[in-house]
């Protein structure tokens, strides 16, 4: 039977290594590639303008690629469960394909859409390609427990074997029988909206350093893979948080949106490593992709993973509620130039180095402001181009010493840490030009500069630039004691800390009877 098929693009915004798209083309007479602007995922309050711009660039690129194959992208606004019945009826759809997504909202949404499709006699095919492995299988291989250490995760993946190889993008030959009918009315009705049409003020946008899209992702991948010596020697801790140009690949936004397949990235690295001496996980580039897999697994297996309460592996900390401190941190007004420069770069460019993330996350939580990591998680989700639900939640728990990492007494200094790799403060001068005339001796601590130095620099601390909102040396010691008390309380409640367990048993499957179990087990 020849189908009229919708391929539903969500995160996998690419043609290469897209098994669900290839499944759509099988026995297909009419293909309708669709992207739904879901208000739950994309709204102006929780998604910043840089992320919107990246998404729009990615969709525009995807539409261009589809048009080269005599197809196009249909962009629709609304809730998927409201949009699909109308499209199924209008286009006489008999098959729906999409890429598996492990986020709680996505699982619940997909269950609803699948049930709805079955009622309307539409076949549903779901394929795994956003992660290296089938995450449910990883948990099954660990006796139904969620692995909570990287070492345990590595052992499980070793028993499974290497990730599947990526599949090629569809060719004209693959598309020859799958027509995409569209009219002039469709061009108007289903076109990609502009940022302005979506209600965004674009006048304050900075230069786009990382344009969205599959073509840009593959170009950047090629560029980095040609640096074979750098790729082989890459060790994550040895990179600089405050270099003026990124000291890492900045491929994470492309992997997050699915412009670049994680499997493609993995196997390209494997080719570069072949026959050469190279770094190993957890610090290598392969290691970074495995960290991603680790957090995805934890996020699927542990209920309430992005919250402190109801999260079985998260230390319950009596965090402070301080809206003024939170706003100062978010708006780069803490009075600590290194912290404020990082938060300024985040707002302007949508990306900051992972060690810079460590510095500002520690500062907001256990280090200085003692504010709940969930608040920082929200800000990163809004502003980061690579704001990935699972990684964001996992890393905030790690940096706040709530889960995974337990050495709460190791606190990043908002002064000394930045000096290690940038003594002159060039990074601070770039993102906080107000301070650019301060001599290197005071650039990290301008409040210590004599009045004459401040006047010569044209910036008076307390007037032109804020004084520090806390005294780091004093408050960090106090907060270490508070964290110690939270740990003691946890230990008193539970004889065995989650960090010492090999895993946590899943209370229930994250999605009941999710689509075709047989199909998923094959992968």
N, C-alpha and C positions, 0 to 999 in steps of 0.2 A: 504493500500500500504506500502510495506517495503522500507525504505529509505536507501540510502547511505548518511551518514551525516558527516559534519565537525563541531566539537565543537571548536570554536575559543577562546583560552585562551588569555586574555590581562592582566587585573589586578587580576582577581579571580584565583590566582595560587594555587588552592586547590581542593580537592574532596568533603570535607564536606560543607554543606550548599551551594550547587551550583545548583540552580534550572534550569539554562540553560543547564547544562550537563545532568541532569535527563531528560529534555525535548528532548535532542538529542537521548537518549536511547529508547524513545517511538517509536514503529514500526520501529526499526532500524536494518538493516541486516549487515551494515558495518559502523564502527565508525572510524573517523580519527581525533584525538585530535591534534590541530595545534597551534603553537606559531609563530608569525611573528616578526622578529627583524626589526621594522619599523624605517628607518633612521631619520624620523622626531622626534621620541621620544627617540631613542637610538643612540647617536653619541658621539664621543670622546670629542667634545668641550663643550657640555652642560651637560654630565653625567660623574661624577667622577668615578674613578676606584673602590672605595668601593661600590658604588651603582651597578656597573657592576657585582662585585663579589657576592653581595647579590642576584641580579637577576639570575645569573648563578647557584648559590646554590639552589635557589627556583625552577628553571626549572629542575635541576638534581633530586631534591627530588620528584617533580611532575612526572617525567619520571619513577622513581623507583616505585612510588605508582601505576601508570598506568600499569606497567609491571607485578605487582602482580595480576592484573585483566586481564592478557593476552592481554594487549593493549600496547601502547607506545606513546611518544610525538614526533610529527614531527616538527622540527624547520626549518623555512624558512626565508631567508633574502629578503628584498625589500619592496616596497610600497604595502599595501593590495590590492589596486585597480588593480595593475599589477600582483600580485601573484595569486589572487583567480580565474580568468578565466582559468588559466593554470591548477590549482588543480581541479576545477570543471570538466574540460574536462577529465583530466587524471584518476580521481577516479569515474567519472560518478555520481557526487554529485547531490542530489535532496533536501537536507535540510542543512541549516546553523544555528547554535545557538551561542549566545554569551550573556555576561552580560552587562547590560546598563551602560553607562559611561557618566557623566554630563559635562566633560570638552569640551570647544568650539571646539578644534581640533577633539576630538573623535566624537562629534555629527555630524560634517561636514563629517568626514571620514566614519562614519557608514551610513550616508544618501547616500553617493556615492556608498558604497559597496552594500547596500540594493537595490538601483536602478539597479545596475549591475546584482545582483543575480536574481532579478525579470525578467529581460530581458532574462536571461539564464534558466528560469523556475525552479529556486531554491527557495524553501520556506525559509523564514527567521523568526526565533523566538528569541526574546530578553526578558530577565528576569532581574528583579531588585534584586540585592543581595550585592552590594558594600556599600550601605548605609542602615541604620536601616529602613528608610521609603522611599516611593515614593516621591522624592523631588518635582516633579511637583504638586502632590496632596497637599503638604504642602502649596505651593504658592496659589493654587486654594482655599484652606480652609481659606486663609487670604484675600479673595475677590480679588484674582489675584495679590496681592501685595507681595513683598519680605519682610519678617519680618526683621527688623534691630536691634532689641534688643533681648537679651537672654530670658528675661521675656515674651516677646510676643511669641517667639518661643515655650517656655514651654507651654503657654496657648493653642496654636494651637495643639501641640502634645498630650496634655491632652485630647482634644476633639476627636482626632483620635483614641486614645487608645494605648496600648503597642505595640512595634514592633512585627512583625510576628516571630514565633518560627523558629529556623533553622531546615533544613532538613538533614537527615543522608547522609553520603557519599554512593555512589553506591556500592553494594555488588557483589560478583561473580554471584549471582542469577539474579541481575539486568542486568548483562553484558552477560548473557548466549547466547542470540541471536545476540548480536552485536559483530561481529568479527572485528579485525583490521588486515587486510592483509598487510604484509610487507615482502620485500625481502632483500637479502644481500646488494643489490644496495641501497635500502632505508636506511638501517642502516648507510651506508656511506654518502648518499646524505642529509639525514634529521637529522643527529646527532647534538648534542649540541656542538658548537665550544668552544675551550678553550679561556681564556682571551688573551693569547699570539697570537692565531690565529686571534683574533679581533683587533690585533695591539697594545695591552697594554703592557707596561713595568711593570712586577710584582715584580721587584727586590726591590722596595722601599715600598712594602706593609707591613703594621704592622699586628700584630696578629688579627685574626678575632674574635672579641668579641661577635658578634651577627650574627651567620651563618643563611643564608636564608633558607626558606622551611617550608612547612606545618607541618611536624613532629616536628621540633624545636619549631614552634609557639605553637602547642598544648602542648608540654612538658613544655614550659615556662608558659603557661596559667595554667596548672595543678599545677605547683610549686607555683605560686602566689596565686591561689585560696585556697591552703592549709593553707595559712597565714591568717586565718579568722579574727583575731583581727586586723591585719594591714589593711586588705581590708576594714573592717567596719569603722575603724578610719581614713582612708585616707582623707587628705585635701590637695589639691594641693599646696596652698601657704606655707604650713608648711614643705615642702620637701626642701632639700638642693641642691643648684646649683653646689657646688664644693666639694661634698663628693667623696672619692676616688673610691667608687663603686656606681652605680646608686641608687638614693633614690626613683625612680619611677619604673614602670613595664618594661619599654623599649619594650612594645608590639607594639608601634606605627609603626615601619617599617613593621611588619608582617601584620598589618591591611592595611597599605598603598598599599603594593603589593598584598593584598588579600590572603596571606598565612593563615591568621586568619580572619574568618568572624566576622564582627562587631556585628551581631545578636547573634552569638555563645558567644562572649565576654559578651554582655549585659545579656543574660539569665543565664550564669554561675555566674555572679555577683548577679543576682536576687536570685539565689539559696543560695549563701553565706549570703546575707542580711536577708533571710527569718527568721522571729522570733527574730532578733537581733537588738540592737540599732546601727544605722549606720549614717554616714555623708550623706548629701543630695547635689543634684546639686545646684550651679554650681561647688562646690569644690570636690565632690565625684568622684569615678571612673565612675559611671553612668553619672555624670555631664561632664566628659571629652568626652565621646562618644556623648553627646548632643552638646557640642561645635563643634565637628567635623561635626555634622548634620547641625548646624547653619551656618557654613562657606560654606558648600556644597550648602545650599539653597541660600545664598547670591551670591555665584559664578555663579549659574545657572540663577538667576533672574536679575542680574545686568550686562549689557553689559560692556565690557572692564574692567572686575573686577581686572585683574592683571596689570592695568596701572593707572597712575594718570590722564592723559588727556583722556577726553571722558568717564570718570567714574563719573556718576551723584552723587555719595555719597562721593566722595573723595575731601578733601580740596586741592585746587591748591596752592602749595607752590613753591616759587622761589628758589629751591635748588641750591647749588653750584655744579660746575663741577670741580673736583679736582682729576685727575688720580693718582697723587702721594699719596694722602691720602687714596684713595680707595685701591690701591695696598698694602699700609702699613697695613691697616686693614685686608685685605684678607690674607696677608702673615705673620700675627702675628708680625708686626714690629712697633706697635704704641708707644712703650715705656711705656705702662701701663701693668704691668705683669698680672693682672687679665684678662684683655681683650685678651692679647696675648696667655695666657694659654688656654683660651676657644677656640680661633681660631685654636690653635695647636691641641687640642683634636678633634675638628670638622674634621680637615684634616686627622688626623691619624685614628680615629675610626668611623667617619661618624655619630656620635651621640653626642649631648650635652643636658644637662638638660634644661627644658623650661625657668627657671629663668636666666640661662646663656645666652639663646637666647635673652631674654629681655635685658640683660645688653649690649650685643654687638650690638643689633639692635638699641637701644636708642643711643649708642655711635656713630654709623655710621650716624644716621639721626639727629634728633632734639637736641640731647644732646651735641655732640662735633664737629663732622666733617661736619654736615649739607649737607649730600649727599643724593640724591634721594633714597627712599626705594626700588625702582625697581632694583637698582644695588645690594643691599643686597639680594633681592629676588633671583636674578640669581645665586649668590654664594651659597646660601642655597640649591637651586634646584640642583646644581651640586654636592654638598658635603654631604648633609644629606641623610641618608638611608631612612628616612621617609619624604623626600621632596615631599609633596603632593601639587598639583597645587592650589587647593582651600584654603587649610589651610595656605600654605605659603603666598599667596597673602593677605589673611585676616589678618594674624598675623602681617605681615610687615606694613599694613595700621594701625593696632591697635597700634603697638609699636612706629610708627613715629607720632602718634596722628593725622593721616590724616582722619581716619574713625573709628567709633565705640567708641574709647576712645578719650576724648577731654581735659584731664587735662595735657596740654603740659608743664605746669610749674613743674610737678613732674618728675624730672630727676634723673636717676640712677647715682650714683657716681662710677667712675671706680676704686676708691680706697676703700671707706667705705662699699660699698655693699658686696663685697667679704669677708671683715673682719668679718661681722656678724656671719657667719657660719664656718669660718676657720681662726681664729686669727693667727695661726702659719704659714699659707701659704703653707700647705702641698700639696695642689692641684697645686699651682704654681710651687713648687719644683719638682713635678712629671712631669709636661708637659714642664717646662722650666728649665731643670737640670743645665743650666748655672748659675741660680740664687740660687741654693740650699744651698749655704754656707752663704747666707745673713741672718743676725739675723731677728727674727720676726718683730722687730721694723721698719725695712726698706724693708721687702720683697715686700710690695705693692707699695713702693715709693723709689726704689733703688737710684734714682737721689739725694735724700736727705741725703744719707749715706756719712759720711766723707770719704775722699780719702783713709785713712788708712783702713777703714772697707771694702771699695771696693777692695783694694789690697789684704786684708786678704781673701776675698771671691773669689779672682781670676777672678773678672769680673769688668772691668772699664766701667762705663756708658758713652756712647758717642763713645766708641771704640768697646767693646765686646757686649754690649747691647745698643740699641738706647735710646736717650733721648726722653721724651714725645713729640709727634708731635704737641700737643696743650697744653695750660694752662687751665685745666678743669674749675677752679673757675671763670676765666675771660670769656672764650668762651661760657660756658653754659648759663651765664647771658645774653650775647649778643644774643644767639640763642633763648632764651625765648622771647626776645623782637621782634625778627624776626617772630617767630611763632604767636605772639600776633597780629602783623601787617597782617599776612596771614589770620588769623581768622576774623579780622576786615573787611578786603577786601571781604571775603566770606559773612559776615553778611550784608554788604552793598548791595551785589548783590541779596541775597536771604532773604526775610523776615522771613522765617522759616528754621531753620537748619535741615539737614537730621536726626540728632540725636534725634530730638523731634518728628519725625514722627513715626507712627507705622509701616510704610513700604513704599516701592517704587513700583509703578505700573509698571509692565513689559511692555515695549514698543511693544514687539513682542514675540511670542513663540520662545524658543531657537532652536527648530527644528520643521520644518513644517511637519505636518502629520507623526510624528515619528512612524514608524512601525505600530504595531497594538494597537491603542489607547484603544480598548475594553479590550485587554489582560492586558494592564497596569493598567486600572481602577480597575480591580479585585484585584490588589495586595494591 
